[in-house]
Amino acid sequence: MTTAINITVPATTANLGAGFDCIGAALTLHNQFKFTPSDDFKISVTGVEAQKVSTDESNLAYQSFVNFYEHRGEKTPAVHIEIGLDVPLARGLGSSATAIVGGLMGANHLAGLPLSQDEIMNLAIALEGHPDNVVPALLGGCRLAAGGDNSWAICDVPWHESIVPVVAIPDFELSTTEARRVLPTHVSRADAIFNTAHLGLLIRALQTGRADWLKVALQDRLHQPYRQGLIHGFETVQKAAMDAGALGLVISGAGPTLLAVVDKMQASSVESAIASAWQSAGVMVDVRSLSLDSQGTKADVV
């Protein structure tokens, strides 16, 4: 019998401009979830903003753990979950997706791996409500998801080695609920065509690393124009990033983290420009260059 299982899940950045609710990429920033069979239910949390994470049955990782057993029609066993946080909460870096994937994967391993990766993915998408964070969190890399109702086509999107994702994580939160509330319920045909064309170009631009294509492809009309006003200093930071050589600046997920897409030769100067610009607007910010996590969720017996 497995003594304990440690699940490592990467952060994600979703939407990438025009790819609203359908594209996302795993990043080299991770949360850890250790599941140990126990006589009593217990959750302990350490790491960044640990005090904000619930340690009762409302905990999202535990809810996902329970969902696995409910899906199987089995009783949920008592478990001790130890959570180590490096992904900040409510910042647009897929913290909820790490909890969902972590809970499902932990349960699957403790149960002896009865479900396939695709079945875990479908459960995760159903819990999250959309695929753009949970799919790359589970599988790694950059992924485009199309489909619905437990029938998904998942496409690996090659990411050119010259392209660096620079994340700027501000010291304030923005809930996904609030970020979705400002979106219109209908969009024009022109805006739909605009995003369709730009998503197609984005996929080719990421694959080839062509700077001229990326500068165009990262534009969006479906969500960013409506969400920018929720992010204090957005226009100032965007101008600073572009002036420093970024190929584009987009809202990561629902925000407020901003993602600069940068040629690796410009990464350092863009980091500095973003930090200075946001701090001048009165916002403390953590800016760092990351890489794509190509492995996705990892499980280790401990």
HUGI-V530991 format. One record per pair of residues at least 4 apart in sequence whose ideal C-beta (glycine too) atoms are under 6 Angstrom apart, sorted by the first residue. I is the first residue (numbers start at 0). GAP is how many residues later the second one is. D is the distance in Angstrom with one decimal. If there is no record, write none. Layout:
i=I gap=GAP d=D
i=I gap=GAP d=D
This chain:
i=1 gap=299 d=6.0
i=3 gap=30 d=6.0
i=3 gap=32 d=4.1
i=3 gap=298 d=4.9
i=4 gap=30 d=5.2
i=4 gap=101 d=5.8
i=4 gap=104 d=4.3
i=4 gap=294 d=5.8
i=5 gap=28 d=4.8
i=5 gap=294 d=4.7
i=5 gap=296 d=4.9
i=6 gap=26 d=4.4
i=6 gap=95 d=4.8
i=6 gap=98 d=4.9
i=6 gap=99 d=5.1
i=6 gap=292 d=5.5
i=7 gap=22 d=5.3
i=7 gap=24 d=5.6
i=7 gap=290 d=4.6
i=8 gap=22 d=5.4
i=8 gap=89 d=4.0
i=8 gap=92 d=5.1
i=8 gap=93 d=4.9
i=8 gap=128 d=5.5
i=8 gap=288 d=4.9
i=9 gap=16 d=4.2
i=9 gap=17 d=5.9
i=9 gap=20 d=5.3
i=9 gap=127 d=5.9
i=9 gap=283 d=4.0
i=10 gap=16 d=4.8
i=10 gap=18 d=4.1
i=10 gap=76 d=4.4
i=10 gap=82 d=4.4
i=10 gap=83 d=5.4
i=11 gap=12 d=4.9
i=11 gap=14 d=5.5
i=11 gap=82 d=3.5
i=11 gap=85 d=5.9
i=11 gap=121 d=4.6
i=11 gap=124 d=5.0
i=11 gap=125 d=5.1
i=12 gap=12 d=5.5
i=12 gap=239 d=4.4
i=12 gap=246 d=5.1
i=13 gap=10 d=3.8
i=13 gap=118 d=3.9
i=13 gap=119 d=5.0
i=13 gap=239 d=4.4
i=14 gap=4 d=5.5
i=14 gap=5 d=5.2
i=15 gap=7 d=5.4
i=16 gap=201 d=4.0
i=16 gap=203 d=4.4
i=16 gap=233 d=4.5
i=17 gap=177 d=4.8
i=17 gap=180 d=3.8
i=17 gap=181 d=4.4
i=17 gap=184 d=5.7
i=17 gap=202 d=4.8
i=18 gap=4 d=3.1
i=18 gap=180 d=5.3
i=19 gap=202 d=4.7
i=19 gap=203 d=5.0
i=20 gap=109 d=4.7
i=20 gap=111 d=5.5
i=21 gap=110 d=5.8
i=21 gap=123 d=5.6
i=22 gap=109 d=6.0
i=22 gap=121 d=4.9
i=23 gap=108 d=4.0
i=23 gap=109 d=5.4
i=23 gap=112 d=4.5
i=24 gap=111 d=5.5
i=24 gap=117 d=4.0
i=24 gap=267 d=5.8
i=25 gap=110 d=4.2
i=25 gap=114 d=4.8
i=25 gap=267 d=4.0
i=25 gap=270 d=5.9
i=26 gap=263 d=4.7
i=26 gap=266 d=5.9
i=27 gap=262 d=4.9
i=27 gap=263 d=4.8
i=27 gap=265 d=5.1
i=28 gap=57 d=5.7
i=28 gap=58 d=5.7
i=29 gap=56 d=5.7
i=30 gap=54 d=5.6
i=30 gap=56 d=5.0
i=30 gap=67 d=4.2
i=31 gap=52 d=3.8
i=32 gap=28 d=5.8
i=32 gap=50 d=5.7
i=32 gap=69 d=3.7
i=32 gap=73 d=5.7
i=33 gap=48 d=4.1
i=34 gap=44 d=5.6
i=34 gap=46 d=5.8
i=34 gap=71 d=3.8
i=34 gap=75 d=5.8
i=35 gap=44 d=4.5
i=37 gap=40 d=5.1
i=37 gap=41 d=5.8
i=37 gap=42 d=4.2
i=39 gap=38 d=5.8
i=40 gap=37 d=5.3
i=41 gap=38 d=4.6
i=42 gap=12 d=4.2
i=42 gap=16 d=5.3
i=42 gap=38 d=4.7
i=43 gap=38 d=5.2
i=44 gap=5 d=4.3
i=44 gap=8 d=4.6
i=44 gap=38 d=4.5
i=45 gap=4 d=5.3
i=45 gap=38 d=5.4
i=46 gap=37 d=4.9
i=46 gap=38 d=3.4
i=46 gap=39 d=6.0
i=47 gap=37 d=5.0
i=47 gap=40 d=5.6
i=48 gap=40 d=5.2
i=49 gap=35 d=5.8
i=51 gap=37 d=5.6
i=53 gap=4 d=4.9
i=53 gap=5 d=4.8
i=59 gap=39 d=3.9
i=60 gap=38 d=4.2
i=60 gap=41 d=5.2
i=60 gap=42 d=4.1
i=63 gap=36 d=4.7
i=63 gap=39 d=2.8
i=63 gap=40 d=5.1
i=64 gap=38 d=4.1
i=64 gap=42 d=4.7
i=65 gap=10 d=4.9
i=67 gap=36 d=5.3
i=67 gap=39 d=3.6
i=68 gap=5 d=4.7
i=68 gap=7 d=4.3
i=86 gap=6 d=5.4
i=86 gap=8 d=4.8
i=86 gap=11 d=5.8
i=87 gap=81 d=5.8
i=88 gap=6 d=5.0
i=89 gap=83 d=3.8
i=89 gap=85 d=5.7
i=90 gap=78 d=5.5
i=90 gap=166 d=4.6
i=91 gap=160 d=4.2
i=91 gap=161 d=3.5
i=91 gap=162 d=5.2
i=91 gap=163 d=4.7
i=91 gap=165 d=4.3
i=92 gap=164 d=5.6
i=93 gap=39 d=4.0
i=93 gap=43 d=5.8
i=96 gap=31 d=6.0
i=96 gap=36 d=3.7
i=96 gap=37 d=4.6
i=96 gap=40 d=4.6
i=97 gap=4 d=5.7
i=99 gap=24 d=5.2
i=99 gap=27 d=5.0
i=99 gap=28 d=5.6
i=99 gap=34 d=5.9
i=100 gap=4 d=5.9
i=100 gap=23 d=5.5
i=100 gap=33 d=5.7
i=100 gap=36 d=4.8
i=100 gap=37 d=5.1
i=100 gap=196 d=5.5
i=103 gap=16 d=5.2
i=103 gap=19 d=5.6
i=103 gap=20 d=5.8
i=104 gap=192 d=5.6
i=107 gap=5 d=5.8
i=107 gap=7 d=5.2
i=107 gap=12 d=6.0
i=108 gap=190 d=5.4
i=114 gap=4 d=4.1
i=114 gap=5 d=5.5
i=120 gap=17 d=5.6
i=121 gap=28 d=4.7
i=123 gap=10 d=4.0
i=124 gap=6 d=4.8
i=124 gap=9 d=5.8
i=127 gap=6 d=4.8
i=130 gap=4 d=4.6
i=130 gap=14 d=3.7
i=132 gap=4 d=5.9
i=134 gap=4 d=5.9
i=134 gap=8 d=4.8
i=134 gap=10 d=5.1
i=135 gap=7 d=4.7
i=137 gap=158 d=5.5
i=137 gap=159 d=5.3
i=138 gap=4 d=6.0
i=138 gap=157 d=4.5
i=139 gap=153 d=5.4
i=139 gap=154 d=5.0
i=139 gap=155 d=4.8
i=139 gap=156 d=3.0
i=140 gap=15 d=5.8
i=140 gap=153 d=5.3
i=141 gap=15 d=4.1
i=141 gap=17 d=4.9
i=142 gap=11 d=5.7
i=143 gap=11 d=4.3
i=143 gap=13 d=5.4
i=144 gap=7 d=5.6
i=144 gap=9 d=5.5
i=145 gap=7 d=4.9
i=146 gap=4 d=5.0
i=146 gap=5 d=4.0
i=146 gap=6 d=5.3
i=156 gap=46 d=5.6
i=156 gap=49 d=5.9
i=157 gap=49 d=4.4
i=158 gap=47 d=5.3
i=158 gap=133 d=5.3
i=159 gap=49 d=3.2
i=161 gap=47 d=4.5
i=161 gap=101 d=5.7
i=161 gap=102 d=5.6
i=162 gap=46 d=5.7
i=163 gap=98 d=4.9
i=163 gap=100 d=4.7
i=163 gap=103 d=4.6
i=163 gap=125 d=5.3
i=164 gap=94 d=5.8
i=164 gap=125 d=5.3
i=165 gap=94 d=4.2
i=165 gap=96 d=5.2
i=165 gap=101 d=5.9
i=165 gap=104 d=5.6
i=165 gap=105 d=5.8
i=165 gap=123 d=5.1
i=166 gap=90 d=5.7
i=166 gap=92 d=5.7
i=166 gap=123 d=6.0
i=167 gap=90 d=4.6
i=167 gap=106 d=4.8
i=167 gap=117 d=5.4
i=167 gap=119 d=4.7
i=168 gap=88 d=4.9
i=168 gap=117 d=4.5
i=169 gap=86 d=5.3
i=169 gap=113 d=5.0
i=169 gap=115 d=4.9
i=170 gap=113 d=4.3
i=173 gap=5 d=5.8
i=173 gap=56 d=5.8
i=173 gap=81 d=4.8
i=173 gap=82 d=4.3
i=175 gap=78 d=4.4
i=178 gap=48 d=5.5
i=178 gap=75 d=3.7
i=178 gap=76 d=5.9
i=181 gap=44 d=4.8
i=182 gap=40 d=6.0
i=182 gap=43 d=5.4
i=186 gap=4 d=4.5
i=186 gap=5 d=5.8
i=190 gap=30 d=4.2
i=193 gap=27 d=5.1
i=194 gap=26 d=5.9
i=194 gap=27 d=5.3
i=197 gap=19 d=5.4
i=197 gap=21 d=5.7
i=200 gap=4 d=5.8
i=200 gap=12 d=5.7
i=200 gap=16 d=4.1
i=201 gap=15 d=3.8
i=204 gap=5 d=5.5
i=204 gap=8 d=3.7
i=204 gap=9 d=4.4
i=204 gap=12 d=4.5
i=210 gap=36 d=5.5
i=212 gap=4 d=5.5
i=213 gap=33 d=4.2
i=213 gap=34 d=6.0
i=213 gap=47 d=6.0
i=214 gap=32 d=5.4
i=217 gap=30 d=3.2
i=217 gap=32 d=5.5
i=219 gap=4 d=4.6
i=222 gap=4 d=5.7
i=223 gap=27 d=5.5
i=226 gap=24 d=5.7
i=226 gap=28 d=5.8
i=227 gap=6 d=4.6
i=230 gap=24 d=5.3
i=230 gap=25 d=4.7
i=232 gap=4 d=5.5
i=232 gap=45 d=5.4
i=232 gap=48 d=3.4
i=232 gap=50 d=5.5
i=235 gap=41 d=5.1
i=235 gap=45 d=5.3
i=236 gap=37 d=5.7
i=236 gap=40 d=4.9
i=236 gap=41 d=5.2
i=237 gap=11 d=4.7
i=239 gap=33 d=4.4
i=239 gap=37 d=3.5
i=240 gap=5 d=4.0
i=240 gap=8 d=4.5
i=240 gap=19 d=4.8
i=240 gap=29 d=5.6
i=240 gap=33 d=5.4
i=241 gap=4 d=5.4
i=243 gap=25 d=4.8
i=243 gap=26 d=4.7
i=243 gap=29 d=3.6
i=244 gap=21 d=3.7
i=244 gap=25 d=6.0
i=245 gap=14 d=4.3
i=245 gap=16 d=5.1
i=245 gap=24 d=4.9
i=246 gap=14 d=4.9
i=247 gap=13 d=4.8
i=248 gap=9 d=5.8
i=248 gap=11 d=5.0
i=249 gap=9 d=5.2
i=250 gap=4 d=4.4
i=251 gap=5 d=4.2
i=251 gap=7 d=4.3
i=259 gap=10 d=5.3
i=261 gap=4 d=5.1
i=261 gap=5 d=5.0
i=261 gap=8 d=4.9
i=265 gap=4 d=5.5
i=266 gap=22 d=4.6
i=270 gap=16 d=4.8
i=273 gap=13 d=5.1
i=274 gap=10 d=5.9
i=274 gap=12 d=4.7
i=277 gap=5 d=4.5
i=277 gap=7 d=4.4
